[in-house]
Amino acid sequence: MQPVREHLDRRYSDEEAEAIPWSETEARLTAAQVAWLVTVRPDGRPHATPVVPLVHERTVYFHTGSNEVKYANLQANPHVLMLTGDTAWDRGLDVAVEGTAVAVSDDALLTRLSVLYRDRWDGRWHLDVHDGAVVSRTPGVQLVVFEVALDKAYAFAKGGPFSQTTYRL
């Protein structure tokens, strides 16, 4: 998830603004307790839902159940948009990342991510891993962890000064 290039878009930035360093953008995404994941339905309509993002070794992850709309959408179209920030217009940093969601099946990585998720929200997330899959506590539902292979990201600094930084990844 190392940016290839960052660019301050002067059209949407105050004159005194500078590009936001990728480290700040990644830190904002890492700290987010919730992000909005946008997928595309087979008929082309967007679908947005909150997810718990996890950033590990400069890669973004999320998980979903095999019975959920976003899972079905990803089977037809793996392109996603993930958004985090807040509703204030004059302070904070909003982040949007675009990429392709790829299911994770590596047992060692899934085991590591399950530990990170358990620690993410005071122990409430329990993902049990067995033979390259996450075992759900809900009968008949498979949990799937996705890695987002990032293509492009944006950081929107709000207030003192306003700016838009684009990252090509």
N, C-alpha and C positions, 0 to 999 in steps of 0.2 A: 504494500500500500504506500510505497514511496512515490511522492509526486515527481513527475518528469519536469513539469513546468508550472509555475504559478504566475498569474497575471491579474493585476488590479484593473478592473473595468472602470475607467474614468467616467463613463456615461452614467454610472449609478453610484458614484463615490464623491464625497466632499473633496474640495481642492487639496486640503492638507492630509488626506487619507494616504495610508501606505498599505501595501499588500499584507494580509494576515499570514503569518508564518504557518506552514502546514502543521507544526507541532501544536499550535493553539487550536487549530481546527480538529485535529485528531483527539486532543484532550477533551474538547467539548463533546465529541461523539462518545468517547470512553466514559465520561461522567454521566451521560444521559441515562436516567432510569427507564425511560420510555422513548421510543421513536415511532414515527408513523411509517409504515411500509405500504407502498403503492405498487400494486400489480395490475395486470391487464386481463380482463375477462376474455374468453374466446370470441365474444361478439364485439370486442374493442372498447367496451366501457371500462373505466378505471374502478379499482376496488382499493380502499384504504383501510388499514386496521393497525392498532397499536401493537408493537412487539417490544420485547426486552432485547436491546442490542448488546452484543458482547464484542469487545475489541481485544484480540489476543494476537501478539506478535504481528502487529500492524495489519491485521485482517479483521473484517467485520463479519459477525455471525448472528443468526437468529434461528428460532425453531418454531415449528408449527405441527399440528396434527394432520394425519392423512385424510381426515374427514372435513377439513376446513376449506373455505372458499379460496384462500390464498394458495394453498397447496395445489388445488385443481388448476388454478390460473397458471401457476409456475410450470405445470406439466405441459401446458400449451404454449407458454411464452415465458422464458426465464428472466426477462428484463425487469429490473426493479428500480424504484426510487425510494430512498430512505431519508426521512426528514426529522430533525430534532431542533429544539430551541424553546422559545417561550412566546407568550402573547404580547409582551411589552413592545412598543414600537420605538422607544428611545433609549434602550439599554440592552446589553446582552449580545450574544453571538448565535445566529441560526446557521445550521449546516444542512446541506442537501447533498446526497451522494447518489450517483447513477452507476448501475453495474448489472452483472449477470449473476443470478443465484444458482449455485451448484450444490447438490446434496453431498454431505460429508458421510463417508462410510469407513474411514480409517479408524480402527478400534482404539489405537493409542491417542489419537487426536480427540475422538469423542469422549474418551475417559477424562482427558485433561479439561475439556470444555465442561463436562458435567461437574467437575470440582469447582470450576470458576463460576458456573451458574449457581451452584449451591451457596457460594459466598456472596453472590451478586446482591440478593435481597434477603439478608439476614437468615439464610438457611431455608427459605420457603420453596426454592426450586430444587427438586430432586429428579435428576435424570439418570436412570440406571442404564448402563451400556452392556450389551451382550452380543457377541459375534458381529460387530460392525453396525449395530443398530441400537437405537434408543428404545428402551422398553417403557411403554406407557403404563400408568397405573389404572387407566381406563380400558376395560376389555374391548377388543376389536379396533382400537385406535393405535396406529403406529405414529410415534413422534419422529420427525425428520429435522435434522439440523442442516442449515444451509450456510454456505460461505458465499459472501458477495465479492465477486471479482470486479473491483472498481474500475470504471473507465474515466469518470469525470466527477468532480466535486466542486461545491460552491460554499463560501463562507460569507455571511452577511453580517457585518458589524453594524450595530444600531446605536446611534447617538455618539457624540464626542470622539471621533467623527464617524459618519455613515460611510460604509464602503461595501464593495462586492469584489471578492477575490475568486477567481476561477482556477482550478487545478486540473491539469491533464495528467492522467495516471497511466 
